[in-house]
Amino acid sequence: MVSVNKLNGVFSKLNFHTVKVNNCDVKIFDKIHLKNSLSDDIFMFVNHEGDEHFNIFLESEKLCNLGREQISIAPPYDRIWGTYIGVTQKFRSNKSPNGITEGSKLGEAMRLGSIIEMIENNMKSIDINSMPQAVFFHTKYGFVPKTSASYDCVMSILNDIASNSNKKLRECSQKARDFIKIVESRKNKICVPEKIAKETDKTAKEYIDTIIRENLSVKDNNFTEDLGMRLSADTIKKNKKFYNNLFEKHGIDYKIV
């Protein structure tokens, strides 16, 4: 199946086929040639591993396996769950042999792959648990904090922000300390109200945005535990120019209109 007309707000010349998950059709794209790559034989494709499990692979005939993103698509559930994304260690930009894949933005290409899957399957968001060292990578592509209502999770995020002594982060740190007092005063030490979870997300986003804006060291101001994050379909639609530029950069014939 080739999509050549406007469909779900996109214009695409990619090839797709469908697989059954929970008796529902899930669309997955066929092999895409990444035309902008420094190595001219890098391809991206989706493999259905069974049930709701899918892998987005980056491969090269010359270089073999370059990276993988693992996602779950389980309709009628309307969100994609991302469980892993990673470029094979020896092909990461700072380790690329003879500069073969340096500057190719392989992780970015896989992220675009999961965005295509989200749009084509009418999903509302991609939800992930980001490792601390990957938070700012995901932020670059529109992900924002989306923590659970777990007491321990909320407290971990707030404590990380509250304990930061950087003067440029003082406002965020004070706000986190204020929320800690509210959370600690609650008798329930298992979960917090949704309102507090949302305020925690808002404070974490302000913290991340300030670090980026002030060009502060990520290593010195990072989180200590995994951070729940979400990229919504609404965010993609509102910033379609940004994502369309990325598709074009990687030679992916896909456009949000």
Secondary structure, DSSP 8 states (H G I E B T S, - for coil): -B--SEETTEEE--BEEEEEETTEEEEEE--EE-TT-SSTTEEEEEEEEETTEEEEEEEETTTEEEEEEEEE--TTS-EEEEEEEEE-GGGSTTT-GGGSSTTS-HHHHHHHHHHHHHHHTT-SEEEEEE-GGGHHHHHHTT-EE---SBHHHHHHHHHHHHT---GGGHHHHHHHHHHHHHHHT-S--SB--HHHHHHHHHHHHHHHHHHHHTT--TTTS--SS-EEEEEEHHHHHHTHHHHHHHHHHTT--EEE-
